[in-house]
Structure formats: structure tokens, C-alpha cells
């Protein structure tokens, strides 16, 4: 994991790029515009970068309207809330329409019952054939009207069912987006925090083991500075793919922050977690990187990993801290390796944990 100094330098580099873009395009240095260009510099929102690049290619600049639309679409904190509210409003609208149809059907059924009762009385009082014919014809007509009403209600209910199913899918999509890192498609930090807390509770309730893996890309800043942010994004996606391919269904792989990833491993003892970590490490180092724009071979990237297991009295924070300590030790002892809390090298002085 990069130390505080490295993190400062990296974020300052993003800041310089953001301010440089604002200056080059002569835009107001407002918090909104800075946030847009800082996000652009990090590359964490590929769709935002694509939209900005397309607009610049077409018009050579970004108008204030363009910036407002980009912010509202990709960065506004109210964006997901508004989408959820919209879906909720549509669901309520569908329910109200269905309830109105049911009320109308209930009224029709009541009227039909009253008609049958009246005609039953008429049948008892009728003395001639013509009177009976008229009553029967009226019964048939009323029955057809009721059948048509029921068919309309059935069709409307089926349509509403389909609409509500689609809205549920949309709502789940919004929920997934809110818990997914857009660049790597792994779980984001919010989902990781929720999952780890839940996994700790479950492990204690069932007396099952729980392990946590923290991993960080070696020399990522140097790689990013040498080959550019787009290639850096490619590295992040490559590592994310390797992590995802080497964890099982109940495990949760997440982007913890920057170039650091985490994996929650329920029902997994320390030795098994170390095996999983080493599979991920080997999977990453066997892949050779190539710059897509030029076809240039960029060599290989490595990762360091730390593994810890849940102990009595642990909180999510203390478990993370121990896994982080193992990760620092892995970097300090040569990188491209897995270290766990039982390794003697892990007992280190926190003041020395400035390793990139």
C-alpha cells in the first residue's frame, strides 16, 4: 500500500492536471468544474472521460451547459437518489392504477349481483314465454358485460405486473450502480464496509472462520506517471479481473481505494486465504501489459498482499489494520509476495510503513 507521502504526491498530480485543464480551457475555477476535471484526471469514471473527450473532439471546448450536464449525469450526489425516487413514483403510480381498476371491478361485480337478484325475482313472477325470453336475454347481456370487464381487468393487471417487474429490475440496477466501482466493476468501498461488518457478525454467530485479504499494486505511481492514466486504468482493470477470477461465490472482492483492493473471505481459515492470495498474485504477474494505442509492450505488473483472520474481540477496523500491516510487510520485504499475521517479519514499527 502506498504511504501517506505517496498518496499526497499522487493526489497533487491529479489536482495539477485538473487545474491545468481549467486554465487551458479558460473555465471558471469553481468547485463543480474542479470536481469534474479531478474526476477526469483520476480516470475512475470512464463514461465521464468518454463524454468529455467526445465533446472536446466535436466542439474544441466545454460550455457551461456541457459542464452542468456532465456533473448532473456522472457526479451529482443526488443523481442516484433522483433515479430511485423516479422508479418509486412509477411503482406507486402503477399501484394506484391497479387499485382503481380493482375498485371499478368490485363495483361492477356488485352491480352484476344486484342485477342477478332482480332478474331472479322477475323469473319467479314471470307467467309467459316472451317475458322469460326477455329476462334470459338480459341475463346473457349482463354476463357478457361482466366478462368483458373481467378481461379488461386481467389485461391491465398483466400489463401492470410486467411494468412493475421492469421497474424492479431498474431499481436493482440503480442499487448495483451505487455499490459498484465504475472502473473495475468490483464492489466499491461502501459495499465492502457493509459486507465486512455483516461477515464478522455471521462468523461470530456461526463460529466459522473469516479472513481478510488486502492487496496493492507495486510501484503503481511510477507506472502511472510513465505511461499515463489510461494505461494506469488498464492496469487497475487487469488486477481487478485477476482478483475476481480467483475468488469463489461467497467471497467479496472490492476496490478499497486507489490502487488497493480487498477481498472478504467468509468461512476461510488463514492457510486457505494465503493460498487464494498467492493464486491472485501469480495470475497478475503472468499477464503482460500492452499499450492499446500503440501496441507497445509494457512488461508485467506485480502486487503485494497481506492476509489476516478474525480474532476474538476484533472489529472491522482492527481486522483491516492487521491485514494492512501484513501488506506493508510484504512491500517492505521485496514486494510481489503474500504475508500473513503469523509471519515473523510482520511485527514492524508503524513509523516505518512508508513503502510504495
C-alpha positions as a printed NumPy array, in Angstrom:
array([[  0.   ,   0.   ,   0.   ],
       [  1.329,   3.475,  -0.802],
       [  2.295,   5.528,   2.215],
       [  0.912,   8.949,   3.105],
       [  3.682,  10.75 ,   1.198],
       [  2.994,   8.787,  -1.959],
       [ -0.745,   9.401,  -1.645],
       [ -0.104,  13.13 ,  -1.252],
       [  2.043,  13.227,  -4.383],
       [ -0.454,  11.215,  -6.391],
       [ -3.456,  13.344,  -5.448],
       [ -1.468,  16.538,  -6.021],
       [ -0.678,  15.264,  -9.521],
       [ -4.414,  14.785, -10.148],
       [ -5.013,  18.292,  -8.809],
       [ -2.379,  19.774, -11.137],
       [ -3.998,  18.085, -14.126],
       [ -7.447,  19.353, -13.109],
       [ -6.254,  22.946, -12.678],
       [ -4.273,  22.708, -15.925],
       [ -7.409,  21.712, -17.857],
       [ -9.403,  24.558, -16.279],
       [ -6.662,  27.014, -17.199],
       [ -6.22 ,  25.677, -20.741],
       [ -9.951,  25.931, -21.481],
       [-10.271,  29.263, -19.602],
       [-13.083,  27.989, -17.42 ],
       [-14.105,  29.379, -14.018],
       [-12.251,  27.571, -11.224],
       [-15.464,  26.701,  -9.399],
       [-15.76 ,  23.654,  -7.077],
       [-18.038,  21.979,  -9.642],
       [-15.568,  22.418, -12.507],
       [-12.635,  21.334, -10.324],
       [-14.512,  18.174,  -9.3  ],
       [-15.255,  17.348, -12.942],
       [-11.654,  17.738, -14.049],
       [-10.257,  15.989, -10.959],
       [-12.518,  13.018, -11.721],
       [-11.306,  13.178, -15.336],
       [ -7.672,  13.121, -14.174],
       [ -8.164,  10.063, -11.96 ],
       [ -9.875,   8.099, -14.717],
       [-12.209,   6.485, -12.179],
       [-15.267,   7.376, -14.288],
       [-14.6  ,   6.017, -17.802],
       [-18.005,   7.162, -19.083],
       [-17.305,  10.718, -17.867],
       [-13.935,  10.734, -19.636],
       [-15.516,   9.411, -22.807],
       [-18.206,  12.104, -22.758],
       [-15.655,  14.877, -22.189],
       [-13.371,  13.579, -24.953],
       [-16.268,  13.31 , -27.407],
       [-17.43 ,  16.854, -26.631],
       [-13.921,  18.273, -26.965],
       [-13.432,  16.49 , -30.293],
       [-16.697,  17.912, -31.616],
       [-16.543,  21.477, -30.278],
       [-12.992,  22.032, -29.056],
       [-14.25 ,  23.211, -25.676],
       [-16.862,  22.598, -22.997],
       [-19.626,  25.134, -22.481],
       [-21.132,  25.806, -19.07 ],
       [-24.196,  23.822, -20.164],
       [-21.935,  20.91 , -21.12 ],
       [-20.246,  21.016, -17.728],
       [-23.56 ,  21.188, -15.889],
       [-24.906,  18.202, -17.819],
       [-21.726,  16.164, -17.209],
       [-21.817,  16.952, -13.493],
       [-25.51 ,  16.102, -13.179],
       [-25.099,  12.863, -15.146],
       [-21.913,  11.465, -13.624],
       [-21.052,  13.187, -10.346],
       [-24.042,  14.802,  -8.672],
       [-24.632,  13.178,  -5.266],
       [-28.388,  13.431,  -5.889],
       [-28.249,  11.505,  -9.186],
       [-28.898,   8.03 ,  -7.766],
       [-31.42 ,   9.367,  -5.251],
       [-33.379,  11.036,  -8.046],
       [-33.373,   7.836, -10.109],
       [-34.591,   5.826,  -7.129],
       [-37.303,   8.421,  -6.456],
       [-38.39 ,   8.254, -10.107],
       [-38.698,   4.472, -10.022],
       [-40.565,   4.658,  -6.721],
       [-43.004,   7.216,  -8.124],
       [-43.691,   4.997, -11.136],
       [-44.301,   1.985,  -8.897],
       [-46.757,   3.976,  -6.777],
       [-48.488,   5.203,  -9.931],
       [-48.899,   1.646, -11.168],
       [-50.261,   0.515,  -7.811],
       [-52.788,   3.376,  -7.736],
       [-53.995,   2.496, -11.239],
       [-54.356,  -1.165, -10.322],
       [-56.268,  -0.281,  -7.169],
       [-58.604,   1.942,  -9.205],
       [-59.202,  -0.935, -11.62 ],
       [-59.912,  -3.296,  -8.711],
       [-62.371,  -0.791,  -7.209],
       [-64.113,  -0.488, -10.568],
       [-64.238,  -4.279, -10.901],
       [-65.682,  -4.589,  -7.39 ],
       [-68.358,  -2.067,  -8.318],
       [-69.167,  -3.975, -11.495],
       [-69.396,  -7.244,  -9.536],
       [-71.756,  -5.631,  -7.036],
       [-73.946,  -4.292,  -9.821],
       [-73.918,  -7.691, -11.507],
       [-75.018,  -9.373,  -8.277],
       [-77.841,  -6.898,  -7.868],
       [-78.906,  -7.483, -11.48 ],
       [-78.991, -11.255, -10.938],
       [-81.052, -10.846,  -7.794],
       [-83.532,  -8.626,  -9.599],
       [-83.821, -10.961, -12.558],
       [-84.233, -13.955, -10.261],
       [-87.234, -12.221,  -8.739],
       [-88.585, -11.428, -12.199],
       [-88.239, -15.061, -13.205],
       [-90.363, -16.095, -10.249],
       [-93.069, -13.622, -11.224],
       [-92.99 , -14.213, -14.991],
       [-96.018, -16.082, -16.423],
       [-95.429, -16.129, -20.211],
       [-92.804, -17.238, -22.706],
       [-91.988, -13.749, -24.009],
       [-91.333, -12.468, -20.528],
       [-88.957, -15.353, -19.851],
       [-87.147, -14.724, -23.161],
       [-86.596, -11.062, -22.303],
       [-85.242, -11.938, -18.862],
       [-82.851, -14.579, -20.275],
       [-81.605, -12.174, -22.951],
       [-80.983,  -9.559, -20.293],
       [-79.055, -12.112, -18.224],
       [-76.892, -13.053, -21.214],
       [-76.198,  -9.366, -21.97 ],
       [-75.236,  -8.644, -18.344],
       [-72.998, -11.729, -18.224],
       [-71.18 , -10.61 , -21.409],
       [-70.622,  -7.15 , -19.957],
       [-69.157,  -8.724, -16.816],
       [-66.924, -10.995, -18.877],
       [-65.602,  -8.038, -20.88 ],
       [-64.959,  -6.106, -17.689],
       [-63.035,  -9.047, -16.227],
       [-60.983,  -9.429, -19.407],
       [-60.021,  -5.748, -19.307],
       [-59.055,  -6.056, -15.65 ],
       [-56.975,  -9.168, -16.361],
       [-55.186,  -7.457, -19.25 ],
       [-54.475,  -4.369, -17.115],
       [-53.211,  -6.483, -14.233],
       [-50.882,  -8.402, -16.572],
       [-49.562,  -5.124, -18.025],
       [-49.031,  -3.717, -14.54 ],
       [-47.236,  -6.868, -13.444],
       [-44.844,  -6.558, -16.383],
       [-44.304,  -2.842, -15.734],
       [-43.608,  -3.399, -12.031],
       [-41.18 ,  -6.227, -12.866],
       [-39.307,  -3.861, -15.208],
       [-39.253,  -1.164, -12.545],
       [-37.86 ,  -3.665, -10.038],
       [-35.087,  -4.507, -12.485],
       [-34.351,  -0.777, -12.922],
       [-34.293,  -0.28 ,  -9.166],
       [-31.876,  -3.188,  -8.734],
       [-29.68 ,  -1.717, -11.488],
       [-29.56 ,   1.616,  -9.667],
       [-28.764,  -0.15 ,  -6.391],
       [-25.981,  -2.157,  -8.061],
       [-24.502,   1.004,  -9.592],
       [-24.442,   2.66 ,  -6.185],
       [-22.397,  -0.234,  -4.771],
       [-20.064,  -0.889,  -7.747],
       [-16.759,   0.741,  -8.633],
       [-17.276,   2.065, -12.189],
       [-13.71 ,   1.464, -13.395],
       [-13.101,  -2.096, -12.198],
       [-16.7  ,  -3.318, -11.788],
       [-15.777,  -4.727,  -8.391],
       [-17.673,  -3.806,  -5.247],
       [-16.924,  -0.276,  -4.078],
       [-15.741,   0.842,  -0.64 ],
       [-19.304,   1.354,   0.615],
       [-20.292,  -2.21 ,  -0.265],
       [-17.039,  -3.565,   1.177],
       [-17.651,  -1.852,   4.519],
       [-21.212,  -3.226,   4.725],
       [-20.123,  -6.729,   3.685],
       [-17.242,  -6.916,   6.153],
       [-19.45 ,  -5.876,   9.087],
       [-22.055,  -8.462,   8.094],
       [-19.41 , -11.167,   7.586],
       [-17.968, -10.522,  11.055],
       [-21.433, -10.803,  12.629],
       [-22.123, -14.041,  10.736],
       [-18.737, -15.532,  11.637],
       [-19.337, -14.901,  15.319],
       [-22.905, -16.223,  15.177],
       [-21.881, -19.464,  13.418],
       [-18.418, -19.821,  14.98 ],
       [-16.935, -20.059,  11.475],
       [-13.563, -18.579,  10.415],
       [-13.288, -15.335,   8.462],
       [-10.236, -13.99 ,   6.652],
       [ -9.471, -10.662,   5.005],
       [ -7.045, -10.027,   2.179],
       [ -5.622,  -6.616,   1.275],
       [ -3.642,  -6.154,  -1.93 ],
       [ -1.852,  -3.253,  -3.564],
       [ -0.196,  -2.777,  -6.954],
       [  3.593,  -2.456,  -6.708],
       [  5.117,   0.81 ,  -7.993],
       [  1.755,   1.904,  -9.407],
       [  2.524,   5.623,  -9.232],
       [  5.711,   5.222, -11.258],
       [  3.858,   3.124, -13.806],
       [  1.053,   5.68 , -13.999],
       [  3.489,   8.587, -14.418],
       [  5.493,   6.772, -17.097],
       [  2.668,   5.538, -19.315],
       [ -0.299,   7.779, -18.494],
       [ -3.587,   7.472, -16.672],
       [ -5.361,   5.49 , -19.377],
       [ -2.737,   2.781, -19.181],
       [ -2.925,   3.029, -15.393],
       [ -6.641,   2.335, -15.662],
       [ -5.832,  -0.708, -17.789],
       [ -3.574,  -1.986, -15.002],
       [ -6.312,  -1.488, -12.41 ],
       [ -8.791,  -3.417, -14.552],
       [ -6.272,  -6.214, -15.137],
       [ -5.657,  -6.66 , -11.414],
       [ -9.39 ,  -6.454, -10.703],
       [-10.058,  -9.186, -13.264],
       [ -7.378, -11.41 , -11.733],
       [ -8.852, -10.914,  -8.275],
       [-12.379, -11.615,  -9.466],
       [-11.397, -14.781, -11.326],
       [ -9.707, -16.285,  -8.285],
       [-12.372, -15.858,  -5.614],
       [-15.375, -18.103,  -5.048],
       [-19.061, -17.23 ,  -4.928],
       [-19.369, -16.328,  -1.244],
       [-16.261, -14.106,  -1.278],
       [-16.487, -10.369,  -1.921],
       [-13.804,  -8.62 ,  -3.976],
       [-13.757,  -4.829,  -3.717],
       [-11.758,  -1.826,  -4.759],
       [-10.696,  -0.454,  -1.402],
       [ -9.279,   2.794,  -2.745],
       [ -6.807,   3.99 ,  -5.378],
       [ -4.695,   1.005,  -6.391],
       [ -5.627,  -1.053,  -3.339],
       [ -8.081,  -3.958,  -3.38 ],
       [ -9.652,  -6.074,  -0.644],
       [-11.283,  -9.486,  -0.503],
       [-13.589, -10.678,   2.287],
       [-13.272, -14.463,   2.667],
       [-16.069, -15.973,   4.796],
       [-15.667, -19.498,   6.168],
       [-11.986, -19.423,   5.201],
       [ -9.085, -20.238,   7.521],
       [ -5.799, -18.35 ,   7.293],
       [ -3.937, -21.056,   5.35 ],
       [ -6.658, -21.244,   2.689],
       [ -6.752, -17.446,   2.428],
       [ -2.992, -17.403,   1.826],
       [ -3.466, -19.938,  -0.994],
       [ -6.12 , -17.755,  -2.615],
       [ -3.88 , -14.696,  -2.271],
       [ -0.967, -16.468,  -3.927],
       [ -3.178, -17.608,  -6.808],
       [ -4.152, -13.981,  -7.382],
       [ -0.515, -12.847,  -7.167],
       [  0.559, -15.432,  -9.741],
       [ -2.357, -14.621, -12.042],
       [ -1.363, -10.942, -12.117],
       [  2.342, -11.465, -12.727],
       [  1.753, -13.857, -15.65 ],
       [ -0.101, -11.233, -17.688],
       [  1.93 ,  -8.991, -19.963],
       [  0.662,  -5.453, -20.492],
       [  0.377,  -3.803, -23.86 ],
       [ -0.476,  -0.174, -24.595],
       [ -3.591,  -0.343, -26.724],
       [ -2.996,   2.866, -28.665],
       [  0.494,   1.901, -29.868],
       [  0.786,  -1.848, -29.342],
       [  3.859,  -1.188, -27.185],
       [  4.696,  -3.956, -24.711],
       [  4.954,  -2.508, -21.224],
       [  6.148,  -5.56 , -19.328],
       [  4.472,  -7.077, -16.305],
       [  2.976,  -5.718, -13.123],
       [  3.145,  -7.29 ,  -9.662],
       [  1.111,  -6.977,  -6.483],
       [  1.765,  -7.396,  -2.779],
       [ -0.793,  -8.962,  -0.468],
       [ -1.493,  -9.134,   3.248],
       [ -3.807, -11.631,   4.926],
       [ -5.343, -11.646,   8.404],
       [ -8.028, -13.723,  10.078],
       [-10.762, -12.708,  12.522],
       [ -9.789, -12.949,  16.186],
       [-11.796, -12.649,  19.37 ],
       [-12.55 ,  -9.014,  20.118],
       [-11.84 ,  -7.855,  16.551],
       [-13.772,  -5.031,  14.948],
       [-13.827,  -4.38 ,  11.212],
       [-11.237,  -1.645,  11.756],
       [ -8.792,  -3.805,  13.732],
       [ -9.055,  -6.633,  11.198],
       [ -8.358,  -4.195,   8.35 ],
       [ -5.414,  -2.724,  10.248],
       [ -3.821,  -6.142,  10.754],
       [ -4.269,  -7.1  ,   7.092],
       [ -2.786,  -3.705,   6.159],
       [  0.18 ,  -4.34 ,   8.442],
       [  0.804,  -7.611,   6.615],
       [  0.583,  -5.775,   3.317],
       [  3.164,  -3.188,   4.457],
       [  5.457,  -6.034,   5.496],
       [  5.094,  -7.709,   2.087],
       [  6.13 ,  -4.486,   0.373],
       [  8.988,  -3.868,   2.782],
       [ 10.379,  -7.355,   2.229],
       [ 10.615,  -7.235,  -1.544],
       [  7.046,  -6.86 ,  -2.921],
       [  5.351,  -9.412,  -5.196],
       [  4.644, -11.638,  -2.218],
       [  1.972, -12.685,   0.295],
       [  2.477, -12.185,   4.017],
       [  0.171, -13.068,   6.905],
       [ -0.041, -12.1  ,  10.554],
       [  1.802, -15.259,  11.701],
       [  4.926, -14.384,   9.672],
       [  7.716, -13.104,  11.96 ],
       [  8.516, -10.283,   9.507],
       [  5.102,  -8.741,  10.091],
       [  5.977,  -7.415,  13.556],
       [  7.147,  -3.993,  12.361],
       [  7.372,  -0.47 ,  13.611],
       [  4.391,   1.521,  12.274],
       [  6.674,   4.511,  11.77 ],
       [  8.491,   2.62 ,   9.01 ],
       [  5.346,   1.928,   6.977],
       [  6.119,   4.402,   4.194],
       [  6.573,   1.915,   1.367],
       [  5.354,   2.482,  -2.199]])
